[in-house]
Amino acid sequence: DAGGQGQLPETRRLAEAVLAELERSGVSAIPVKGPTLAALVYRDLSLRLYEDLDVLIARRDREKAEAALATLGYRTLSTFDDDRDSLLAESHHEAFAHSESGTPLELHWSLTHKTLARDHLEELWWSDTQPVELGGVTLATLGVEPLVLYLCMHGAKHSWSRIGWLCDLHRTLERFDGVQWSSVWRMARERGAVRAVTVGVRLVTQLLD
């Protein structure tokens, strides 16, 4: 999620517009990473550069969310015919790009690995949230323990190929030094993510002290 400093204001503006439009359309949404994480754990949007937006929605709201994004000028990055469209439910996310700025956005209806995704596991992300202020508006984002779990799962998914993802985990653990680790490990076991959390914590400890 590394973008140029000049992209920050535009990306932030689009993030606020997307969340506002989803709310008007009756779509509950949880922003993750991007400007939300910058505001939550770095406390300064300029300290975590980003260029893309990630938004979690309920699976049932996908069509309404797509329509809302279309009104803002977003287009899908892939087209699906009737036969292939059924695969969307298996991918658990869909990619978009803004027609003018090119800012990428991903809609997610699951944050759990697709081979383990179950509706009852997805309820966690919605039941444990915390507030964050973005652009003068208070939004709901992932709670502390779900955030730690998600950052470890996301980093592991991409083989921790960017040190910035380790910095995100490091800053999160500094920002919330009272993490309930018993809860993190329980959620990790349920999602087959114990190794992801173990590796993430070891890397942060060894590389970033």
C-alpha positions in Angstrom: 0.0 0.0 0.0 2.8 2.5 -0.9 1.7 5.4 -2.9 3.1 8.9 -3.6 2.7 11.7 -1.2 0.7 13.7 -3.8 -1.9 11.0 -4.0 -2.9 11.2 -0.3 -5.5 14.0 -0.5 -7.2 12.4 -3.5 -7.2 8.9 -2.1 -8.5 10.2 1.2 -11.3 12.2 -0.6 -12.3 9.1 -2.5 -12.3 7.0 0.6 -14.7 9.4 2.4 -16.9 9.6 -0.7 -17.1 5.8 -1.1 -18.1 5.3 2.6 -20.7 8.1 2.4 -22.2 6.7 -0.8 -22.3 3.1 0.6 -24.1 4.4 3.7 -26.6 6.3 1.6 -27.2 3.1 -0.3 -27.9 1.2 2.9 -24.7 -0.8 2.7 -22.9 -1.4 6.0 -19.1 -1.2 5.4 -15.9 -1.5 7.4 -12.9 0.1 5.9 -9.6 -1.7 6.5 -6.0 -0.8 5.9 -5.4 2.3 3.7 -6.2 5.7 5.3 -8.2 4.0 8.1 -5.2 2.2 9.4 -3.0 5.3 9.0 -5.5 7.3 11.1 -5.9 4.6 13.7 -2.4 3.4 14.5 -0.1 6.0 12.9 -2.3 8.9 13.9 -1.1 10.8 10.9 -2.3 10.1 7.4 1.1 11.2 6.0 3.0 8.6 8.0 1.5 5.6 6.1 1.4 6.1 2.4 -1.3 4.3 0.4 -2.9 4.3 -2.9 -5.7 1.7 -2.7 -8.8 1.3 -0.6 -10.2 -1.9 1.0 -13.7 -2.1 2.2 -15.5 -5.0 3.9 -19.2 -5.5 3.2 -21.7 -8.2 3.8 -22.0 -10.8 1.0 -25.7 -10.0 0.6 -24.9 -6.3 -0.2 -22.5 -6.9 -3.1 -24.9 -5.7 -5.8 -25.9 -2.6 -3.9 -22.3 -1.8 -3.2 -21.4 -2.2 -6.9 -24.1 0.1 -7.9 -23.0 2.7 -5.4 -19.4 2.5 -6.6 -20.6 3.0 -10.2 -22.3 6.3 -9.3 -18.8 7.5 -8.1 -17.1 6.5 -11.3 -15.6 3.2 -10.3 -15.4 0.4 -12.8 -14.6 -3.3 -12.3 -11.1 -4.4 -13.4 -12.4 -7.7 -14.7 -15.6 -8.6 -16.6 -17.4 -11.9 -16.0 -19.9 -13.7 -18.2 -22.9 -15.5 -16.8 -20.9 -18.8 -16.3 -17.9 -17.2 -14.7 -19.9 -14.8 -12.5 -20.6 -17.7 -10.1 -16.9 -17.8 -9.3 -17.2 -14.4 -7.5 -18.6 -16.1 -4.4 -15.5 -18.1 -4.2 -13.0 -15.3 -4.7 -14.5 -13.3 -1.8 -13.5 -9.9 -3.3 -13.8 -7.8 -6.4 -11.4 -5.2 -7.7 -12.4 -1.8 -9.0 -10.5 1.3 -10.3 -11.7 4.9 -10.4 -12.2 6.0 -14.0 -10.5 9.4 -13.5 -7.8 9.0 -10.9 -7.2 5.3 -11.4 -7.3 4.8 -7.6 -7.8 1.0 -7.0 -10.5 -0.3 -4.6 -11.3 -3.8 -3.4 -14.7 -4.9 -2.1 -14.4 -7.8 0.3 -17.2 -9.9 1.7 -14.8 -12.2 3.6 -11.4 -11.6 5.2 -10.8 -15.3 6.0 -8.9 -17.5 3.6 -11.3 -18.6 1.0 -10.8 -22.3 1.8 -11.9 -21.7 5.4 -14.5 -19.0 5.0 -17.7 -19.7 6.9 -20.5 -17.3 7.7 -20.1 -17.7 11.4 -16.4 -16.8 11.2 -17.1 -13.7 9.2 -19.4 -12.4 12.0 -16.3 -11.7 14.1 -15.2 -8.7 11.9 -18.6 -7.1 12.4 -19.1 -7.9 16.1 -15.8 -6.5 17.3 -15.2 -3.0 16.0 -13.7 0.2 17.2 -14.2 3.9 16.2 -11.7 5.9 14.1 -12.0 9.4 12.9 -11.3 10.1 9.2 -11.9 13.5 7.7 -13.9 14.7 10.7 -16.2 11.6 10.5 -16.2 8.8 13.0 -16.2 5.4 11.3 -16.2 1.8 12.6 -13.1 -0.3 11.7 -11.8 -3.6 13.0 -11.4 -4.1 16.7 -8.0 -4.5 18.3 -7.7 -8.3 18.3 -9.4 -8.8 14.9 -7.1 -6.2 13.5 -4.0 -8.0 14.8 -5.3 -11.2 13.4 -6.1 -9.7 10.0 -2.7 -8.0 9.7 -1.0 -11.3 10.3 -3.2 -13.1 7.9 -2.8 -10.5 5.2 1.0 -10.4 5.6 1.2 -14.2 5.5 -1.0 -14.3 2.4 1.6 -12.2 0.6 4.6 -13.9 2.2 5.5 -10.6 4.1 7.0 -9.3 0.8 6.7 -5.7 2.0 8.3 -4.4 5.2 5.5 -1.9 5.4 3.1 -4.7 6.4 5.4 -5.5 9.3 5.5 -1.8 10.2 1.7 -1.9 10.3 1.7 -4.8 12.7 4.5 -3.2 14.8 2.6 0.2 15.1 -0.6 -1.6 15.9 1.1 -3.5 18.8 2.6 -0.3 20.1 -0.6 1.6 19.8 -2.6 -1.1 21.6 -0.3 -2.6 24.2 -3.1 -4.3 26.0 -3.9 -6.8 23.2 -5.8 -9.8 24.5 -3.6 -12.5 23.1 -5.8 -15.4 24.3 -8.5 -14.0 22.0 -6.1 -13.6 19.1 -4.9 -17.2 19.4 -8.4 -18.5 19.7 -9.5 -16.7 16.5 -6.4 -17.8 14.8 -7.0 -21.5 15.6 -10.6 -21.2 14.3 -9.3 -19.8 11.0 -6.3 -22.1 10.6 -4.1 -19.0 11.0 -1.9 -20.0 14.0 1.2 -20.1 11.7 0.4 -16.7 10.2 0.2 -15.1 13.6 3.3 -16.9 14.9 5.4 -15.8 11.9 4.1 -12.3 12.0 4.9 -11.8 15.7 8.3 -13.4 15.4 9.3 -11.2 12.4 8.2 -8.0 14.2 10.1 -9.1 17.3 13.3 -10.0 15.5 13.4 -7.4 12.8 11.7 -4.4 14.5 12.6 -5.1 18.2 
